[in-house]
Amino acid sequence: MTTRGTKVRLATRGSDLALRQASEVKAALEDRRLEVELVEVETTGDEIQDELIHRLGKTGAFVRSLDEKVLSGDLDGAIHSMKDMPTEHPDELIVAAIPERASANDVLVTPDGKSLDDLPEGAVVGTSSLRRKAQLLNARPDLNVEPLRGNVDTRAEKLLAPALQAEHEARTEAEKERKAKTNEARKGHKRDYEPEFDRTVEEWFNDLAEVERRAMEREVETEYDAIVLAQAGLERSGLAHHLEYVELPAGKFVPAPGQGALAVTSLDSELARDLHTVLDHPRTRVETTTERTILAELGGGCVAPMGVHGLIQGEHVHVDVQVFSQDGTEKIEATRDVPVENHVAAAKEVAAELREKGAAELIEAAQRDDPETEGKRE
């Protein structure tokens, strides 16, 4: 390793999930005896908390600030969630490594593990992703899809808060009643009281997970029946064991291009080659390159709700693509097997086919509806 013995300084966002992801990269590099320092960098997307993700301006609200540190020479590289990354980037920067991808799927998270079909009519589902909103409305036009901002922990807390706070109130009232009945019994009065709960409020609270305790303190603005998250984010955040969720079928809810994958950017240098050698996963690179090529060719950015997912099967990449109108009423889709050996050229052909089928019109309509929208994060 040409960089062995020197410290590699990598930029990362400061959210809990971003730091967990960055720590995976750090650990892999340190296994090869590289000294790594993670440097937290605040991004435009982190700074602007009261805007929907897709209104944060040009694609890359969570990316540009990190890459600027690399371009300026302040830091050696940057670690990104690939689905945040614009398809265009400065010529000096390269994607040095794409580690093995986690699950690309979305999941429906509810307080009690309901499936999408089990949600009541008019249920409120939280997401700030235009793609997820269109897919939800396409599957269930009766749903009320409401904005949901924040990191994975925050979104989970917003979902859990109403039910937990209601249960806390019910338990508190029941405990008051129990104490009152106990006092009556001691005075020789009524003795046939059956407590509603088998544990005290304190015992119940002590058994809650940390995310549930934080939810107890959160002010409730919108009561969500369900929220949609990336399965990879849920698992990397450590919340998967504490939440009830079901996977959404990937064929109907095609994930965002690059979802579940990380990307490490750097200048084209010896370090870039070392990062590639240690971290790069060839299968994931082919799959995500196929996805992002289709995204770039269609030019939807995040204005048009679009899902693209590639999966290597033998000598081909099986590709599912969906392009929706923003309200989910119109959908253009394609499923193709493209050869691994020329996946970029074949992906461009898939995009051209989609354009001819009407995807271009949906994207243009979305741009007219929301001309300032060019960036996103899910």
N, C-alpha and C positions, 0 to 999 in steps of 0.2 A: 504494500500500500504506500503510495507516494506521499500521502499526508499523515502517515503514522508519526506520532510524536509531536504533532502540532494540534492545537485546539481548534475544533470546527465549531463556529458559532452560527446557529440556525434560528431564524425568526419563526415565531408562532403567535397566533392570537392567544389572548389570556383567558379565554373561557375554560371551564373545567373540561369540557369535551375536547377542545383543541389541545389542551395540555396533556390529556391522556393519550391522544393520537400522537402528539409529538414525542411523548415518552416512549412509545413503541418504536419510533424511528431511532431515537437516542439509544435505546437498549440494543437494537440490532447493530448499530455502528460500534457501540462499546464492546460488543461481543467480538468484534474484529480489532480490538485494541486501539480504537480511535477515541480521543478525548473530545467530548461533545458538551457544549453549553447551549441551553435553550434560552432565547431572549424574547420576552413578551413584547409585542408591538400592538398598540391600539389602532384599529382600523376605522375607516369611515362608517362601515356598517355597525361597529360597536358603539361609536359615538352618538349616532342618530337613533334614539330609542323610540321615537314617537311616529315613525314612518313605516309603512309596510315595506318589506324587503324589496319588492319589485319596483318601488318608487325611489330607490336610493341613487338613481342616476345610472351612468354607464356600467355595463357588466364589470364586476370585479370590486364591489364595495368592500368585500372582506379579503381582497387579494392585493390590491395596488400598494397599500402602505407597507406590506411585508416585502414585496419585490423591490420597492424603491430603496429599501435598506441594502438590498443585495447589489442593485445597480450603482449605488453610491459608494460601495466598497465598505460600508459600515459592518455588514454581516456577510457570511460566506454562502448562505443558502436560506431557503424559506420552505416551510411545510404547510401545505394547503389541503383542504378538502377539495377533491377534483371537481365536484359539481359546482363549486363556487367560481371556478376559473373561467375567464373569458377564453374564447377560441383563438383570439389574437393576442399576442404578447410581444414585447420589445425583441428585436432581432438578437440583442446581446444575451438574452436569457434563453435557457433551454430547460426542458423538463428532464432533469438528470436521472430521476428514478421514479418509478411507480411501483410501490410495494404491493404484495398480494392483497387483493380486494376482499373485504368482508361482504356480508350479504348486501345485495343491491335493493332488496325489497322494501316496501312500505308496510307498516303495521297500523291497525286500528286499535287505539288504546281506550279503554272504558273503565269506569270504576269497578265493574263486575264481570268483565270478560265477554260482553256481548259481541256478536258478529254484526257485520253491516246490515244484513237482512233482518236481524233481531231489533235494530234500533226502531223506536216508535216513529210514527209519521210526524214529520216536522221537527225531528231531532236536530239539535244544534251541534255541529261538528266544527272543530277549530283547526284552521291551517292558514298560513299566509302564502302558500305556494299556489300560483295560478294553475299549474298542472294538476295538483291534487284536487283543487276546487272543481275544475272542469271534469275530472274523472269521477268525483263523487256525485256531481249533479247529473252526469251522463248515466250513472248507475241508479241513482235515487233522486229524481228531480224534486221530490218533496222536501229534501233536506234543507236546513238553513245553515249555510257554510259561513262562518264568522272568522274574522282575522284573529290570528294568534301569534304573538311575537315572543321573543325570549329564547334563551338557551334551552336545552332539553329538560334540565331540572325545573326551570321556571314554567315551561309548558305543562309538565306533569303536575306541578303544584296547582296551577290554575284549574286543571281538570279535577283534581282530588278535593280541592278546598270545600266546595259546597256540601258534599256528602259527609265529609269528616267533621266539619263545623256543626252540621245538623245533628250528627250522632253525638258529638261532645255535649251539645245542649240537652239532648234527650237523656243522656247518661247523668248529666249534672242534676237535672230535674228529678230523675228517678232516685238518685242518691239522697236528695233532700227529702223526698217522700219516704224513703226507707228509714232515714234517721228519725223522721217524725213518727212513723208507725212504731219504730223500736221504742221510742220514748213513751208512746201510749201503752205499749205492751207492758213496760216496766211499771206503769201505774195501775195495771190490772185491767186495762181496756182490751180492745180487739186484738186477737193474736193470730189470725189466719192470713196475714199478708204474705204474698209470694213476690219476692223481688224480681223485677223485669230483667235485670242483668246479673250475671254471676261474678262480675269483677267490679271493683271500685273504679272511679274515674282515673285515679292515679295509676292503678295497675294496668288499665287499658292504655293509657297514654304511654307508659313505660315500654309497652310492647310494640309501639308504632315504629316504623322505619323513619330514618332521618328526613326523607322527602315528605313523608306524611306529617311529621311534626312541623316542618316549615310551611306546609300547606295550611295548617291550623291557624297560622298567623297572617295568612295572605288575605288582603281585601278582595272580595269577590265582585267583579264588574260584569262578567258574563258567565252564566252557568252552562258549561259544555256537557253534552251527553257523551261525547267522544272527541278524540283528537287523532290526527294522523302524523306519524313520525317515521323517520328512516330506521329500519331495524338495526343497522350498523351503529347509528348514534345511540340508540337505546342500550345496546349491548356494551359499547365502549364506555358509556357513562356509568355503567354499573347499576343501572336502574331496572334492567330486565327482570331481575328476581323480585322486585317490589311492586311491579305493575301487572295488571291483567291486560293481555293483548292477543290479537289474532292476526296472522299474516294476511294481507290483501293479495288476491291472486295476481301474479305478475303479468299474466296474459291480458288481464282486463285493466290493471293498474300498472302500466309499464313505467318503470322507474326513470328518474332523470338521468341524462347522460353523465356517466362518471360516478353515479351515486354509490357510496360504500368504499370508494377508492381514495387514496391519498396521492399527492404528487409533491415531489421535492424539486424545487427550481434552484438554479445556480447559473453563474456565468460558465461559458464553455471553457473548461480548464481541466487540469489534472484532477482537481477535487471532483468535478462533475463525473469523470470516468470512475473514480473510486466510489462515489455514491451509487453509480449505476451498477458497478460490480457487486457491491454488498446488498443493495436494496431492491434492485429492479426485478420484477416478476414478469417474464415474457408473455405468459398467457393473459395476465391482466392488462399489460400494455396493448396487446393486439385488440382485446375486447373493447377497452375504453377508447382507443384510437378510432376504431370503427364507429363507435357511438358519437364521438365528438366530430368526426368528419361529416357525418350526416347532419349534425346540429349546425356546423359551420356552413355547409352547402345550402341548407334551407334558410339560414340567416335569421332564425326566429329569436335568438338570444333567450330572453325570458318573456318577451312580449306575448308570444303565442304559447299557450300551454302545450308542451311537447314532452313525450316520453320516448326514450331510445334505449334499448338494452341489447347487448351482444353477449353471446355465450358460445365458447368454442366447443364444438362437437365433432370430434375426428378432425378432418381436414377442412372443415367449414366453420364459419362464425354464424350461428343462428341469430338473426336480428329481428326484433319486434320494434315497430315504430308506430306512434300515435301522434297526430296533431289535431287539436280541438279548437273550436271556437271558445271564447272566454266563458260563455254560459253553459258549455258542455253539450249543447244541442246538436252540433255538427262535429263529425269525426272523420278524418282521413287516416287510414292505417295500412300497414303492409307488414308481411312476415316473409323474410327471405333467408336463404343460406348462401353466404358469400365465401369465396375461397380464402383461406388464411393467407396463401402465398401472394395474393394481390388485393388484400382487404381494403386498402385505401381507395383504389380505383373502383372497386366493386361497390363500396359504400357511397361513392359519388354517384354511381348509376342508380342506386336505390333512392337517393335524394332527388335525382332528376325525375324518376318515376313518380315519386310523391308529389312533386311540383305539378306535374302534368295531371295528376288525379285531383288537384284542387288545394293542395296544402299551401301553395303560394298565396292563393286568395284568402285563406284563413289567416295567414300571417300578416298580409297587408291590411286586412280588416282589423286585426288586433292592434296594429301600429296606428291606424286611424283613430281607434277608440282610445288609445293611450299613447300619444306620440312621445311623451317624455320617458316612457318606460323602456329601459334597455338593460336592466340588471336585476339579478335575483340572488337569493339564497334560500334554501329550503330548510 
